[in-house]
């Protein structure tokens, strides 16, 4: 196997619920936002670049049953993480306007991360549906073959036993003679 595949298989593979995946993405993006503000003075490019792998990890780590939540939770996480780097002043209204402006200006990163999460979730869902269909075919094919063989064996045994009983014409004629 290629070394990249081996390295990816060594990564942890937690299965988060939909809520857990959203909380994971939000917490990580908030931490990235604060670190970006502290180290790089709120660089939106660094924040956007780091948002893409967080989106991918969120879509990879969510449970199969909750795959639909990955593309929903990731944009919310982007909005939560943009709070520290938005740079609003003037109270709550100023901060809210700064967040809305940051979301509008950096919509490309937002859409890109959402697209990454959506593609990964869709591929995982299609693969899961294929595995389920394969298991169903295998189970049906095995049970069908065993069931057909069992039915043929039972029919053969009944036929062999049945061949002995009808071949006794004396019993039928003596019963008929007694009835007359």
C-alpha positions in Angstrom: 0.0 0.0 0.0 1.1 3.6 -0.6 2.6 5.3 2.5 -0.1 8.0 2.4 -2.8 5.4 2.8 -0.9 3.7 5.6 -0.5 7.1 7.4 -4.2 7.9 7.0 -5.2 4.5 8.4 -3.1 5.2 11.5 -5.1 8.4 12.3 -7.8 8.1 14.9 -11.3 7.3 13.7 -13.7 8.5 16.3 -17.4 8.4 15.5 -19.1 11.6 16.7 -22.8 12.2 16.9 -24.2 15.0 14.9 -24.2 17.3 17.9 -20.7 16.1 18.9 -19.4 16.9 15.4 -20.9 20.4 15.5 -19.5 21.0 18.9 -16.1 19.7 17.8 -16.0 21.9 14.7 -17.2 24.9 16.7 -14.6 24.5 19.5 -11.7 23.9 17.1 -12.7 26.9 14.9 -13.1 29.1 18.0 -9.6 28.0 19.2 -8.2 28.7 15.7 -9.8 32.1 15.6 -8.3 33.1 19.0 -4.9 31.7 18.0 -5.1 33.5 14.6 -5.9 36.7 16.4 -3.1 36.2 18.9 -0.3 35.1 16.5 -1.2 36.5 13.1 -3.4 39.5 14.0 -6.6 37.9 12.6 -5.4 36.8 9.2 -8.5 35.7 7.2 -6.5 33.6 4.8 -4.9 31.5 7.5 -8.3 31.1 9.2 -9.9 30.0 5.9 -7.1 27.6 5.1 -7.4 26.0 8.5 -11.2 25.8 8.1 -10.9 23.3 5.2 -9.2 20.5 7.1 -11.5 21.0 10.1 -14.4 20.6 7.7 -12.9 17.4 6.3 -12.3 16.0 9.7 -15.8 16.8 10.9 -17.2 15.0 7.9 -14.9 12.0 8.4 -15.5 11.6 12.1 -19.3 12.0 12.2 -21.3 8.7 12.6 -22.8 7.2 9.5 -26.3 7.8 10.8 -25.6 11.5 11.3 -23.8 12.2 8.0 -26.3 14.9 7.0 -25.3 17.0 9.9 -21.7 17.5 8.8 -22.4 20.1 6.0 -24.9 21.8 8.4 -22.6 22.1 11.4 -19.5 23.2 9.5 -20.8 26.7 8.5 -22.0 27.3 12.0 -18.6 26.5 13.2 -17.1 29.0 10.7 -19.4 31.7 12.1 -18.5 30.8 15.7 -14.8 30.9 14.9 -14.9 34.2 13.0 -16.0 36.0 16.2 -12.5 36.7 17.5 -11.1 37.8 14.1 -14.0 39.9 12.9 -12.7 43.0 14.6 -15.9 44.8 15.6 -16.0 47.8 17.8 -18.8 49.8 19.4 -20.6 47.2 21.5 -22.9 44.3 20.5 -24.2 46.0 17.4 -20.7 46.8 16.1 -19.6 43.2 16.8 -22.6 41.8 15.0 -22.0 43.9 12.0 -18.4 42.9 11.9 -19.3 39.2 12.0 -21.9 39.6 9.2 -19.3 41.6 7.1 -16.6 38.9 7.8 -19.0 36.2 6.7 -19.9 38.0 3.6 -16.3 38.9 2.7 -15.0 35.4 3.4 -17.9 33.5 1.9 -15.5 31.7 -0.5 -13.8 29.9 2.4 -17.2 29.2 4.0 -18.6 27.7 0.8 -15.4 25.8 0.2 -15.4 24.1 3.6 -19.1 23.4 3.3 -18.5 21.8 -0.1 -15.6 19.7 1.3 -17.8 18.4 4.1 -20.7 17.8 1.8 -18.6 15.8 -0.7 -17.0 13.7 2.0 -20.4 13.0 3.6 -21.9 12.1 0.3 -19.1 9.7 -0.7 -19.3 8.1 2.7 -23.1 7.7 2.4 -22.8 6.2 -1.1 -20.2 3.7 0.1 -22.3 2.8 3.1 -25.3 2.2 0.8 -23.2 0.0 -1.4 -21.9 -2.0 1.5 -25.5 -2.5 2.8 -26.7 -3.6 -0.6 -23.8 -6.0 -0.9 -24.5 -7.5 2.5 -28.1 -7.9 1.6 -27.2 -9.6 -1.7 -24.8 -11.9 0.1 -27.3 -12.8 2.8 -30.1 -13.4 0.3 -27.9 -15.4 -2.0 -26.6 -17.6 0.7 -30.0 -18.1 2.3 -31.5 -18.7 -1.1 -29.0 -21.3 -2.1 -29.2 -23.1 1.2 -33.0 -22.8 1.2 -33.2 -24.2 -2.4 -30.9 -27.1 -1.6 -32.8 -27.8 1.6 -36.1 -27.8 -0.3 -34.8 -30.0 -3.0 -33.4 -32.4 -0.4 -36.7 -32.5 1.4 -38.6 -33.0 -1.8 -36.3 -35.8 -2.8 -36.8 -37.5 0.6 -40.6 -37.0 0.4 -40.6 -38.4 -3.1 -38.6 -41.4 -2.1 -40.9 -42.0 0.9 -44.0 -41.3 -1.3 -42.9 -43.7 -3.9 -43.2 -46.6 -1.5 -46.7 -45.8 -0.2 -48.5 -45.4 -3.6 -46.8 -48.5 -4.9 -48.9 -50.7 -2.5 -52.0 -51.5 -4.7 -53.0 -54.4 -2.5 -53.8 -52.1 0.4 -56.0 -50.0 -1.8 -57.9 -52.9 -3.3 -58.4 -54.7 0.0 -59.9 -51.5 1.5 -62.1 -51.1 -1.6 -63.2 -54.7 -1.2 -64.1 -54.3 2.4 -66.1 -51.2 1.6 -68.3 -53.1 -0.8 
